[in-house]
Amino acid sequence: MSDAREARRYLRTKEFGILATLSRRFSGYPFGSIVPFVLDQGAQPIILISRLSEHRKNIEGDQRVSLLVHDVGGDAQASARVTLIGDASGIEEQTGLRDRYLRYVPGASQMLGLGDFDFFRITPVAVRFIAGFGAIRWISPSDFRPPASLQDIESEILAHMNTDHSQALRDYCRHYHGIAARSAEMIGIDCDGFDLRAEGKR
């Protein structure tokens, strides 16, 4: 497996990261925020940000950000982690993007209903991937970009799998994760694999 694919697959297993923005209130100083994120088909992090948040104000002043994603628990310095450096920009709400985000972060539907949250995309400039102690790599944006996108057919695949192959999805949960799920739903698929939600967990 290539370093780029390993880093993408690692990010796709995570739900939260630490977003560093450049403070407008304290000029030049970094400001950290915990944010949920979802990778789009291009492996670009999508985040939903309130217009009242400090990091939103910071991004409006300077698009340069970094997103640190790491393992929780254990020896943090010996664990895997990814720092994605990039430019954050607002994006118009697209039906496919909104649907994908809500499948991964269903609780965000309430925030979207408030009317003051907008989607932002982080376009990678560089990716720092630490697979473990001493296993350190820089990955270029061109290498990090997935070789293909399933954006145009993702919803069709999900509908087919969830309607016609629900037993197979439960079998995946049992075989790979030891979970005897009463129900399982495929919530996303891309060139790096697919994600299931079962018993309320991803």
RODO-2510 file (C-alpha; in nm, 4 decimals, decimal comma):
residues 202
     n   res          X          Y          Z
     1     m     0,0000     0,0000     0,0000
     2     s     0,1354     0,3444    -0,0906
     3     d     0,2025     0,6063     0,1777
     4     a    -0,0679     0,8270     0,0259
     5     r    -0,3345     0,5579     0,0342
     6     e    -0,2368     0,4566     0,3874
     7     a    -0,2702     0,8199     0,5000
     8     r    -0,6069     0,8597     0,3255
     9     r    -0,7416     0,5386     0,4749
    10     y    -0,6219     0,6501     0,8189
    11     l    -0,8040     0,9832     0,7853
    12     r    -1,1198     0,8118     0,6655
    13     t    -1,1378     0,6169     0,9942
    14     k    -1,1420     0,9338     1,2057
    15     e    -1,4261     1,1684     1,2952
    16     f    -1,2541     1,4642     1,4649
    17     g    -0,9383     1,6667     1,4235
    18     i    -0,7678     1,9752     1,5650
    19     l    -0,7987     2,2666     1,3234
    20     a    -0,5287     2,5336     1,3542
    21     t    -0,6101     2,8757     1,2115
    22     l    -0,4239     3,2072     1,2242
    23     s    -0,5827     3,4313     1,4852
    24     r    -0,7238     3,7671     1,3821
    25     r    -0,7634     3,8767     1,7436
    26     f    -0,4028     3,7921     1,8315
    27     s    -0,2264     3,8574     1,5039
    28     g     0,0059     3,5817     1,3850
    29     y    -0,0689     3,3386     1,6663
    30     p    -0,2172     2,9949     1,5911
    31     f    -0,5608     2,9134     1,7284
    32     g    -0,6735     2,5530     1,7767
    33     s    -1,0290     2,4195     1,7506
    34     i    -1,1719     2,0681     1,7659
    35     v    -1,3831     2,0034     1,4567
    36     p    -1,5694     1,7074     1,3075
    37     f    -1,4707     1,6456     0,9466
    38     v    -1,5590     1,4211     0,6553
    39     l    -1,3349     1,3519     0,3574
    40     d    -1,4941     1,4089     0,0195
    41     q    -1,4276     1,1866    -0,2805
    42     g    -1,1080     1,3834    -0,3465
    43     a    -0,9799     1,3160     0,0085
    44     q    -1,0275     1,6824     0,0951
    45     p    -1,1609     1,7474     0,4473
    46     i    -1,5073     1,9030     0,4632
    47     i    -1,5946     2,0912     0,7809
    48     l    -1,9145     2,2652     0,8876
    49     i    -1,8478     2,5990     1,0569
    50     s    -2,0705     2,8463     1,2386
    51     r    -2,0488     3,2081     1,1298
    52     l    -2,0076     3,2964     1,4985
    53     s    -1,7058     3,0725     1,5627
    54     e    -1,3578     3,2083     1,6199
    55     h    -1,1989     2,9806     1,3610
    56     r    -1,4531     3,0989     1,1011
    57     k    -1,3451     3,4585     1,1618
    58     n    -0,9820     3,3524     1,1378
    59     i    -1,0327     3,1710     0,8063
    60     e    -1,2076     3,4743     0,6619
    61     g    -0,8888     3,6684     0,7390
    62     d    -0,6392     3,4035     0,6245
    63     q    -0,7251     3,0788     0,4482
    64     r    -0,4093     2,8988     0,5595
    65     v    -0,4871     2,6206     0,8073
    66     s    -0,3704     2,2824     0,9255
    67     l    -0,5735     1,9860     1,0452
    68     l    -0,4135     1,7424     1,2911
    69     v    -0,5778     1,4015     1,3201
    70     h    -0,4401     1,1532     1,5722
    71     d    -0,5141     0,8391     1,7698
    72     v    -0,6784     0,8847     2,1083
    73     g    -0,5304     0,7041     2,4072
    74     g    -0,2067     0,5135     2,4459
    75     d     0,1339     0,6637     2,3730
    76     a     0,0488     0,9638     2,1556
    77     q     0,4042     1,0092     2,0276
    78     a     0,4291     0,6458     1,9174
    79     s     0,0851     0,6429     1,7539
    80     a    -0,0154     0,7247     1,3977
    81     r    -0,1186     1,0777     1,3039
    82     v    -0,1664     1,3016     1,0027
    83     t    -0,1191     1,6765     0,9703
    84     l    -0,2827     1,8158     0,6593
    85     i    -0,1672     2,1654     0,5651
    86     g    -0,3918     2,3511     0,3257
    87     d    -0,6197     2,6362     0,2292
    88     a    -0,9752     2,6498     0,3652
    89     s    -1,2440     2,8010     0,1475
    90     g    -1,6201     2,8202     0,1681
    91     i    -1,8183     2,6079    -0,0746
    92     e    -2,1739     2,6347    -0,1911
    93     e    -2,3905     2,3651    -0,0402
    94     q    -2,4204     2,0815    -0,2893
    95     t    -2,6824     1,8103    -0,2458
    96     g    -2,4354     1,5229    -0,2835
    97     l    -2,1841     1,6822    -0,0476
    98     r    -2,4497     1,7679     0,2111
    99     d    -2,5901     1,4150     0,1960
   100     r    -2,2461     1,2552     0,2355
   101     y    -2,1607     1,4800     0,5308
   102     l    -2,4895     1,4042     0,7067
   103     r    -2,4486     1,0304     0,6599
   104     y    -2,1208     1,0513     0,8515
   105     v    -2,2259     1,3260     1,0961
   106     p    -2,6041     1,2820     1,1331
   107     g    -2,6225     1,5218     1,4276
   108     a    -2,5199     1,8075     1,1984
   109     s    -2,8720     1,8257     1,0537
   110     q    -2,9786     2,0305     1,3559
   111     m    -2,6936     2,2767     1,3031
   112     l    -2,7774     2,3161     0,9350
   113     g    -3,1325     2,3954     1,0372
   114     l    -3,0118     2,6980     1,2339
   115     g    -2,9079     2,8722     0,9129
   116     d    -2,5715     3,0112     1,0260
   117     f    -2,3486     2,7139     0,9415
   118     d    -2,1607     2,6763     0,6135
   119     f    -1,9447     2,4094     0,4557
   120     f    -1,5725     2,4662     0,4054
   121     r    -1,3253     2,2524     0,2135
   122     i    -0,9550     2,2237     0,2953
   123     t    -0,7477     2,1916    -0,0215
   124     p    -0,4210     2,0160     0,0707
   125     v    -0,0878     2,1896     0,0151
   126     a     0,1137     1,9192     0,1929
   127     v     0,0465     1,6164     0,4103
   128     r     0,2669     1,4955     0,6950
   129     f     0,2009     1,1298     0,7763
   130     i     0,3529     0,9617     1,0809
   131     a     0,2621     0,5931     1,0770
   132     g     0,4405     0,5299     1,4074
   133     f     0,7675     0,6013     1,5831
   134     g     1,0311     0,6785     1,3189
   135     a     0,7950     0,6193     1,0231
   136     i     0,7649     0,9775     0,8991
   137     r     0,6754     1,0922     0,5473
   138     w     0,5795     1,4045     0,3573
   139     i     0,3185     1,3467     0,0859
   140     s     0,2594     1,5897    -0,2003
   141     p    -0,0941     1,7000    -0,2938
   142     s    -0,0718     1,5241    -0,6299
   143     d     0,0275     1,1957    -0,4661
   144     f    -0,2339     1,2345    -0,1918
   145     r    -0,5173     1,2873    -0,4393
   146     p    -0,7143     0,9641    -0,4996
   147     p    -0,6807     0,8089    -0,8450
   148     a    -1,0577     0,8020    -0,9029
   149     s    -1,3859     0,9433    -0,7746
   150     l    -1,7190     0,7685    -0,7208
   151     q    -1,9032     1,0955    -0,6642
   152     d    -2,1456     1,0541    -0,9546
   153     i    -2,2500     0,7001    -0,8619
   154     e    -2,2043     0,6869    -0,4826
   155     s    -2,5715     0,7377    -0,3955
   156     e    -2,6750     0,4699    -0,6453
   157     i    -2,4269     0,2197    -0,4999
   158     l    -2,5404     0,2926    -0,1437
   159     a    -2,9065     0,2492    -0,2312
   160     h    -2,8347    -0,0825    -0,4028
   161     m    -2,6206    -0,2219    -0,1202
   162     n    -2,8546    -0,1102     0,1582
   163     t    -3,1649    -0,2390    -0,0203
   164     d    -3,0443    -0,5601    -0,1829
   165     h    -2,7479    -0,6706     0,0269
   166     s    -2,8350    -0,5872     0,3880
   167     q    -2,7423    -0,9380     0,5050
   168     a    -2,4000    -0,9100     0,3411
   169     l    -2,3400    -0,5836     0,5285
   170     r    -2,4250    -0,7511     0,8592
   171     d    -2,1893    -1,0349     0,7639
   172     y    -1,9091    -0,7818     0,7081
   173     c    -1,9649    -0,6487     1,0608
   174     r    -1,9466    -0,9957     1,2103
   175     h    -1,6503    -1,1199     1,0055
   176     y    -1,4239    -0,8124     1,0263
   177     h    -1,5273    -0,6536     1,3559
   178     g    -1,6886    -0,9302     1,5589
   179     i    -2,0165    -0,7384     1,5816
   180     a    -2,3449    -0,9287     1,5565
   181     a    -2,5342    -0,6315     1,4158
   182     r    -2,9120    -0,6444     1,3878
   183     s    -2,8870    -0,3887     1,1096
   184     a    -2,6063    -0,2263     0,9136
   185     e    -2,6034     0,0602     0,6675
   186     m    -2,3393     0,1506     0,4112
   187     i    -2,2930     0,5266     0,4540
   188     g    -2,0106     0,5965     0,2113
   189     i    -1,7926     0,4408    -0,0550
   190     d    -1,4839     0,5711    -0,2352
   191     c    -1,1732     0,4388    -0,4044
   192     d    -1,0198     0,3560    -0,0637
   193     g    -1,3077     0,1388     0,0602
   194     f    -1,6495     0,1754     0,2199
   195     d    -1,7892     0,2684     0,5609
   196     l    -2,0728     0,1072     0,7539
   197     r    -2,2826     0,2233     1,0455
   198     a    -2,4060    -0,0532     1,2753
   199     e    -2,5491    -0,0427     1,6268
   200     g    -2,5055     0,3351     1,6193
   201     k    -2,1325     0,3136     1,5503
   202     r    -1,9262     0,3707     1,2394
***
